[in-house]
């Protein structure tokens, strides 16, 4: 059993993880003609919790309840991956990336997300508020405005050869590059 846990705890190579994600996309489409999407669950939760007279929230969200179970599985899986199956080793990033991050002021490059930017202590700084609160709002708003998130557009939409998903994915990547190379260094200088 310990051998299995050790194997699961290690980062998986792209040629295993990628096809597994693709298999999930195909299974969701095949089983019930459902796309792999996560951001729509925000709308479902709001429609269930806040049954107000907002037209955007007036729809049969119960017909999409499978999506809420899918998101619950992501949360549970993330918790298990971070606690039970966590990798005890530091995340390996290239030396050049570590040097570049340190040049803009990010000193801790040992994890997936530097505590300097992504922690409760970071929320007590102007940089943390901009990155976590304002950035989180923009990601949520942008995913709903674009009609889907990265998983919906990039994995499901592109596999269906949808032009809007190709455009959305290109825009997501362009926005990520702009944020990483322009906005993040500017924010850290505040």
Backbone torsions as a table, in degrees:
resi	resn	phi	psi	omega
1	UNK	NA	-39.8	-179.7
2	UNK	-63.3	-33.1	178.0
3	UNK	-64.4	-40.0	178.3
4	UNK	-65.5	-44.5	179.7
5	UNK	-62.8	-41.7	177.9
6	UNK	-61.9	-40.9	-179.9
7	UNK	-66.8	-44.0	-179.3
8	UNK	-66.6	-32.3	-177.0
9	UNK	-71.5	-20.0	-178.4
10	UNK	-82.2	151.7	174.1
11	UNK	-61.7	136.6	-179.8
12	UNK	-89.9	144.1	178.0
13	UNK	-70.2	157.7	-176.5
14	UNK	-57.9	-34.1	-175.9
15	UNK	-74.7	-6.6	171.5
16	UNK	-105.0	-49.9	-176.9
17	UNK	-65.4	-42.7	-178.7
18	UNK	-59.4	-53.2	177.6
19	UNK	-61.8	-31.9	177.1
20	UNK	-65.7	-41.3	176.6
21	UNK	-64.3	-43.3	177.4
22	UNK	-60.4	-37.7	178.2
23	UNK	-64.6	-39.2	177.2
24	UNK	-62.6	-42.4	178.4
25	UNK	-59.3	-47.6	-179.1
26	UNK	-64.9	-42.6	-179.5
27	UNK	-63.6	-42.2	178.3
28	UNK	-62.4	-41.4	178.8
29	UNK	-67.9	-41.1	-175.2
30	UNK	-72.8	-42.5	-175.5
31	UNK	-67.4	-49.8	-173.7
32	UNK	-143.6	20.6	179.1
33	UNK	55.5	41.8	179.4
34	UNK	-108.5	134.7	176.1
35	UNK	-80.4	153.2	173.3
36	UNK	-75.8	110.9	-177.8
37	UNK	-151.5	147.9	-177.9
38	UNK	-120.4	-39.2	-172.7
39	UNK	-65.0	-25.0	178.2
40	UNK	-65.8	-20.0	178.8
41	UNK	-65.5	-27.5	175.8
42	UNK	-59.8	-43.4	179.4
43	UNK	-65.6	-41.4	179.5
44	UNK	-62.6	-42.7	179.8
45	UNK	-64.4	-44.2	179.1
46	UNK	-63.3	-40.3	179.2
47	UNK	-66.0	-33.9	-179.6
48	UNK	-78.3	-40.2	-173.8
49	UNK	-86.0	-37.5	-177.2
50	UNK	-116.8	72.0	-178.3
51	UNK	-73.5	70.2	-178.3
52	UNK	-92.8	-174.1	-179.6
53	UNK	-92.8	29.8	176.7
54	UNK	-79.0	120.2	-176.8
55	UNK	-56.8	-34.9	-179.4
56	UNK	-63.5	-25.8	-177.7
57	UNK	-100.6	4.4	179.0
58	UNK	-96.1	93.2	177.2
59	UNK	-161.8	172.5	-178.5
60	UNK	-84.3	82.6	-178.3
61	UNK	-68.1	-22.9	-179.7
62	UNK	-65.8	-26.3	177.2
63	UNK	-68.4	-19.2	179.7
64	UNK	-107.4	20.0	-175.5
65	UNK	-65.4	-20.7	176.5
66	UNK	-58.1	-33.3	-179.1
67	UNK	-65.2	-36.2	178.3
68	UNK	-67.6	-36.4	175.9
69	UNK	-66.8	-38.2	177.5
70	UNK	-60.9	-45.7	179.2
71	UNK	-67.3	-38.1	176.1
72	UNK	-61.1	-39.3	176.2
73	UNK	-63.3	-37.7	177.4
74	UNK	-64.2	-43.5	-179.3
75	UNK	-65.4	-46.0	179.2
76	UNK	-64.3	-42.8	178.4
77	UNK	-63.3	-39.9	177.1
78	UNK	-64.3	-40.8	177.7
79	UNK	-63.1	-47.5	179.3
80	UNK	-62.0	-41.8	179.5
81	UNK	-64.5	-33.5	-178.8
82	UNK	-83.6	-19.1	-177.6
83	UNK	-114.0	-63.2	-174.8
84	UNK	-73.1	-43.9	-174.2
85	UNK	-108.3	27.0	-176.7
86	UNK	-69.5	144.0	178.2
87	UNK	-82.7	119.4	-176.6
88	UNK	-72.8	-12.7	-178.1
89	UNK	-85.9	154.3	175.0
90	UNK	-65.6	153.5	176.4
91	UNK	-71.4	130.0	-179.9
92	UNK	-87.8	114.0	171.5
93	UNK	-119.6	160.1	-177.6
94	UNK	-66.9	153.7	179.1
95	UNK	-60.9	-39.0	179.9
96	UNK	-62.2	-40.4	178.6
97	UNK	-65.5	-43.8	178.9
98	UNK	-61.1	-42.6	179.1
99	UNK	-64.0	-42.9	-179.8
100	UNK	-64.7	-42.1	177.8
101	UNK	-63.9	-41.1	179.5
102	UNK	-67.2	-29.8	179.3
103	UNK	-68.9	-23.2	177.5
104	UNK	-100.0	3.2	172.8
105	UNK	109.4	3.8	178.0
106	UNK	-94.8	108.4	-174.1
107	UNK	-87.8	-38.0	-176.7
108	UNK	-88.9	109.9	178.6
109	UNK	-117.5	29.0	-175.2
110	UNK	-90.6	-14.8	-176.1
111	UNK	-124.8	-176.3	178.5
112	UNK	-66.9	-39.1	-177.7
113	UNK	-133.4	119.2	-178.6
114	UNK	-61.0	131.2	179.1
115	UNK	-61.2	-25.6	177.5
116	UNK	-59.8	-28.4	-179.4
117	UNK	-107.9	-32.9	-171.4
118	UNK	-122.9	78.0	177.9
119	UNK	-159.1	170.5	176.8
120	UNK	-67.3	-31.7	176.5
121	UNK	-65.7	-34.4	179.6
122	UNK	-65.1	-29.3	178.8
123	UNK	-66.6	-13.3	178.9
124	UNK	-89.5	4.2	178.5
125	UNK	-117.1	158.7	178.6
126	UNK	-65.7	-36.7	178.2
127	UNK	-63.7	-42.4	179.6
128	UNK	-64.0	-40.5	178.6
129	UNK	-64.9	-43.6	179.5
130	UNK	-63.8	-47.2	-175.5
131	UNK	-71.5	-49.2	-174.0
132	UNK	-80.5	-49.7	-174.4
133	UNK	-81.2	-57.7	-178.0
134	UNK	-66.7	-43.6	177.9
135	UNK	-63.1	-41.4	177.6
136	UNK	-63.1	-40.4	176.7
137	UNK	-61.7	-45.1	-179.4
138	UNK	-63.5	-38.2	178.1
139	UNK	-65.1	-46.0	179.0
140	UNK	-64.6	-46.6	179.0
141	UNK	-63.8	-44.4	-178.9
142	UNK	-63.2	-38.6	-179.7
143	UNK	-68.1	-35.8	177.7
144	UNK	-75.3	-37.1	179.3
145	UNK	-65.6	-36.9	179.8
146	UNK	-81.5	-2.5	179.5
147	UNK	75.9	22.3	178.0
148	UNK	159.6	167.4	-178.4
149	UNK	-104.0	-171.4	-178.7
150	UNK	-60.0	-44.8	-178.2
151	UNK	-65.4	-42.0	-179.4
152	UNK	-66.4	-48.6	-178.0
153	UNK	-75.0	-50.0	-171.0
154	UNK	-73.7	-37.0	-177.5
155	UNK	-94.6	-43.7	-177.9
156	UNK	-88.7	-48.9	-175.6
157	UNK	-64.0	-44.7	179.7
158	UNK	-67.9	-36.9	178.6
159	UNK	-66.9	-23.0	174.0
160	UNK	-90.3	3.1	-179.7
161	UNK	59.1	40.8	178.1
162	UNK	-85.7	124.2	-178.2
163	UNK	-58.9	-42.4	-178.6
164	UNK	-63.4	-34.6	177.7
165	UNK	-70.3	-36.4	176.4
166	UNK	-65.0	-42.3	177.8
167	UNK	-65.4	-43.5	179.2
168	UNK	-63.1	-42.5	179.9
169	UNK	-64.4	-43.2	176.9
170	UNK	-61.4	-40.2	179.2
171	UNK	-67.4	-39.0	178.3
172	UNK	-62.1	-46.0	179.9
173	UNK	-66.7	-41.6	178.3
174	UNK	-62.8	-42.6	177.5
175	UNK	-64.0	-38.6	177.9
176	UNK	-65.0	-41.1	177.9
177	UNK	-65.9	-43.9	177.9
178	UNK	-60.7	-44.1	-179.3
179	UNK	-65.9	-41.3	-177.0
180	UNK	-70.5	-39.4	-174.0
181	UNK	-95.2	-22.5	-177.3
182	UNK	-114.2	-58.1	-173.1
183	UNK	-69.8	-43.4	-178.1
184	UNK	-62.4	-49.7	176.9
185	UNK	-59.8	-37.9	178.2
186	UNK	-65.6	-41.8	-179.9
187	UNK	-64.7	-40.2	-178.1
188	UNK	-69.7	-18.1	178.8
189	UNK	-83.0	-10.6	-179.0
190	UNK	-65.7	NA	NA
